[in-house]
Amino acid sequence: MCGIIGYIGSRNAVSIMLEGLKRLEYRGYDSAGIAFHTDKGLEVVRCKGKIRELAAIVESRNLFSRAGIGHTRWATHGKPSEENAHPHRSDHIVIVHNGIIENYLSLRKKLLDKGYVFTSDTDTEVLCHLIRDYAEDLPLEDAVRAALREVKGAYAIAVVSEKEPNKIVGVRKDSPLVVGLGEGEFFVASDVPAFLSHTRNVMFLDDEEMVVITPEGVLVTTLDGTLVQKEVTAITWSPAMAEKGGYRHFMLKEIFEQPRAVSDTMRSRFSPETGEVNLEEFGLSQELLAGIKKVYIVACGTSWHAGLIAKYMIEELARLPVEVDIASEFRYRDPLIGSDNLMIVITQSGETADTLAAQREAKIRGARTLTICNVVGSTSAREADAVFYTHSGPEIGVASTKAFLTQVMSLYLLAIALGQTRDVVSRDRSKELLQELLLLPGKIERTLTAEEQIRAIARDYFKARGFIYLGRGINFPIALEGALKLKEISYIHAEGYPAGEMKHGPIALIDEELPVVVLAPRDKLHEKIVSNIQEVNSRGGKVIAIANESNGEVCDISRTCILVPDTNPYLQPMLLVIPLQILAYHIGVLRGCDVDQPRNLAKSVTVE
């Protein structure tokens, strides 16, 4: 969703807010603005477009302030425009907001009846006027509390008042907000990268908690005013990890970081000598796992594809039934989940609204929850019974790449652990599975050497009007993931299908112009996927085969062929997906698309 930054300290708040917004632009980038205190009062500058447009306006004026708030927007209510850009103002009150106010229409009518004038189409302006209404008689934090008692919905807000220039009030509910503690300076933001170059000491606010920031420090309370003692977390990754490092785009950098991300995620989490996975890393006990009768997995987007792969892993290695749900659908179907079930929640950010709602529904029904997440201290991690962190480092590109690989690798470890606990996977089998995992980073490195070959393929196909991706078994989710990457990055319509379903409809689309990407490793379904390739060939389709090295003969029946190293069937999807990531990237670049910040998308979807 949107990005929030706030600062109080001795340095120039204007410069620090612009820097922070640039680091948050992955959260939204259709408009931006800042508000800051000056000797003449509270000033607001905002504009349609990306942060560079705002920076050009601000930097030409040589502005200085010691306190302010800023925002980069992903539109929900109201089209992208200067009028709808944040911050929003109501007399002496200024607010930035991430989330959705569900009852904004009734609140708007109430405020219109009181004589308030609206200049935007946003739900945020309603909250701004509402706070101002209470701030006539109350200090800022009390006015915010009173206003939020009338609000239904999700929000992270930062509020300032011209009457109280040395104060920022922040509140969160179902949308992330973190506090940075520097030397004589303090920050509030939607995500840690906004201020990581200034401090690594962070407090993560929980739902319905308020922070009041002044030059003297920070005070955290609940919305009813109860004092809260918050733990300070030290962030371990460095600001340099969030920079491009010489790559043209974050997406390409993150694709090439995948060997390191996988290595970091597996480190110290199993013993190749004994073949044992460290269950403490998952926060789960053998007693708990032994009582599990069924596993549910919920996720959205790319994380859902990781969950589909996990279904094959867990059912085959642990012999446990697995049900995989799109998180936005889970809680609306009255699911049959209870105390003898484990819900695995997969979320890169740990703040995805639909995934959090599904997680909470499962807990209400008595299920144990395990979160697989990349963000330490995120809401999903804090609310879960157990958490397994993927150490992929910051992922700035909106289209997920390295986070996906580390999720699949984490689920592989979990499947082995479940198999060990249930006496399905022997010690020798476990050693074999884990030894192959140790070889994976090197095999990813080898796969990445095909980039130039894939770039040449992209030049042949970047003008195509559509793509079909086909896979079977555990590789079918990779067909879905490859199609999703292409849609996100290049805006070409693409669909992923189980190859066995081709004759049930998709075959009607195949002609001499259609590229068909086929995942064709040598596995138990090898002969069937070869038959699917021949069906495409007989109708003139252009087959782009992604195969493993032991199945090189598939190149003889394909228009184009990319080979990846061999590994076991459970890890093969992690190698097959890499050429699809690179292909989507280069097609997007050739089509002139913004591959790091695709239109209409944001990195973390924190509203339903």
Salt bridges, closest charged atoms under 4 A:
GLU19 OE2 - ARG23 NE 3.70
GLU19 OE1 - HIS198 NE2 3.22
GLU43 OE2 - ARG61 NH2 2.42
GLU53 OE2 - ARG52 NE 3.68
ASP91 OD2 - HIS92 ND1 3.10
ASP113 OD2 - LYS109 NZ 3.43
ASP123 OD2 - HIS77 ND1 3.65
GLU125 OE2 - HIS129 NE2 3.37
ASP133 OD2 - LYS114 NZ 2.55
GLU136 OE2 - ARG132 NE 3.91
GLU141 OE1 - LYS167 NZ 2.77
ASP142 OD1 - ARG145 NH1 3.07
GLU150 OE1 - LYS110 NZ 2.61
GLU162 OE2 - ARG89 NH2 3.20
GLU164 OE1 - LYS167 NZ 2.57
ASP174 OD2 - LYS173 NZ 3.12
ASP174 OD1 - ARG360 NH1 2.90
GLU185 OE2 - ARG11 NH2 2.62
ASP206 OD2 - LYS230 NZ 2.97
ASP206 OD1 - ARG382 NE 2.38
ASP207 OD1 - ARG172 NH2 2.87
ASP207 OD2 - ARG360 NH2 3.21
GLU209 OE1 - LYS230 NZ 2.94
GLU243 OE2 - ARG23 NH1 2.63
GLU257 OE2 - LYS253 NZ 2.54
GLU257 OE1 - ARG260 NH2 3.97
GLU257 OE1 - LYS402 NZ 2.61
ASP264 OD2 - ARG260 NH1 3.05
ASP264 OD1 - ARG267 NH1 2.80
GLU276 OE2 - ARG427 NH2 3.27
GLU281 OE1 - ARG269 NE 2.90
GLU315 OE2 - LYS311 NZ 3.00
GLU316 OE2 - LYS524 NZ 3.75
GLU323 OE1 - LYS294 NZ 2.73
GLU323 OE2 - ARG333 NH2 2.51
ASP325 OD1 - ARG333 NH2 2.82
ASP334 OD1 - ARG365 NH2 3.00
GLU351 OE1 - ARG172 NH2 3.91
GLU361 OE2 - ARG365 NE 2.72
GLU383 OE2 - ARG360 NH2 2.75
GLU395 OE1 - LYS603 NZ 2.59
GLU432 OE2 - ARG429 NH1 2.83
GLU436 OE2 - LYS443 NZ 2.44
GLU451 OE2 - ARG455 NH2 3.87
GLU451 OE2 - HIS586 NE2 2.86
GLU452 OE2 - ARG455 NH2 2.78
GLU481 OE1 - HIS305 ND1 2.70
GLU481 OE2 - LYS485 NZ 2.77
GLU488 OE1 - LYS485 NZ 3.20
GLU495 OE2 - HIS493 NE2 3.02
GLU535 OE2 - LYS503 NZ 3.15
GLU549 OE2 - ARG446 NH2 2.76
GLU553 OE2 - ARG522 NH2 1.84
ASP594 OD2 - LYS50 NZ 2.23
GLU608 OE1 - ARG331 NH2 2.84
